[in-house]
Amino acid sequence: MTQPLQAQAGSAAQAAPRAPSRLRMSALVFCFIYPLVTGLLYLLLPLMRGAPLYQTTLIICPLVVLSMVFAIMPLITKRLRHLL
């Protein structure tokens, strides 16, 4: 009777995925976000010459957030899982 319980406990432990390292996750996010923000600034600053900083930030921030939610985080969590 104890053997099936041990087998179940062992299989449950094997099935549980390990939590990603926060340090590695933050490093990967930085590696994607820094070039994204820099590229957006290079593209948008010449077009928004003379605009106040808050307007430039108002344009860039939603682009970065949408990129994070729909592209970068899924890429990191699915395709780059082995690096976490």
C-alpha positions in Angstrom: 0.0 0.0 0.0 2.9 2.4 0.7 4.5 1.8 -2.7 1.7 3.4 -4.8 1.7 6.5 -2.5 5.4 6.8 -2.9 5.1 6.5 -6.7 2.4 9.2 -6.7 4.5 11.5 -4.6 7.5 11.0 -6.8 5.5 11.6 -10.0 4.0 14.8 -8.6 7.4 16.1 -7.7 8.7 15.3 -11.2 5.7 17.0 -12.8 6.0 20.3 -11.0 8.1 22.7 -13.0 10.7 24.6 -11.2 10.2 28.3 -10.8 12.4 30.5 -13.0 15.3 32.4 -11.4 14.3 36.0 -10.8 17.8 37.2 -11.5 18.0 35.4 -14.8 14.5 36.5 -15.8 15.4 40.1 -15.1 18.6 39.8 -17.0 16.8 38.4 -20.1 14.1 41.1 -19.8 16.8 43.8 -19.7 18.5 42.3 -22.8 15.3 42.7 -24.7 13.9 46.0 -23.3 17.1 48.0 -23.5 17.5 47.7 -27.3 13.7 48.1 -27.7 13.6 51.4 -25.8 16.8 52.6 -27.4 15.5 51.8 -30.9 12.2 53.5 -30.2 14.0 56.6 -29.0 16.2 56.7 -32.1 13.1 56.4 -34.3 10.7 58.8 -32.5 12.9 61.5 -31.1 13.6 63.1 -34.6 9.9 62.9 -35.4 9.0 64.5 -32.1 11.6 67.3 -32.1 10.4 70.0 -29.8 7.8 68.0 -28.1 7.8 67.9 -24.3 9.3 64.8 -22.6 6.0 63.7 -21.2 4.5 63.4 -24.7 7.5 61.4 -26.0 7.1 59.1 -23.0 3.4 58.9 -23.6 4.1 57.5 -27.0 6.9 55.1 -26.1 5.5 53.6 -22.9 2.5 51.9 -24.5 4.7 50.5 -27.3 7.1 49.1 -24.8 4.3 47.6 -22.6 2.5 46.0 -25.6 5.8 44.6 -26.8 6.5 43.2 -23.4 3.1 41.6 -22.9 2.5 40.2 -26.4 6.0 39.5 -27.7 8.9 39.6 -25.3 7.5 37.8 -22.2 6.0 34.9 -24.2 9.3 34.6 -26.1 11.3 34.4 -22.9 8.9 32.1 -21.0 8.4 29.6 -23.9 11.4 29.7 -26.3 14.1 30.8 -23.8 12.9 28.7 -20.8 16.2 26.7 -20.8 18.1 29.9 -19.9 16.0 30.5 -16.9 
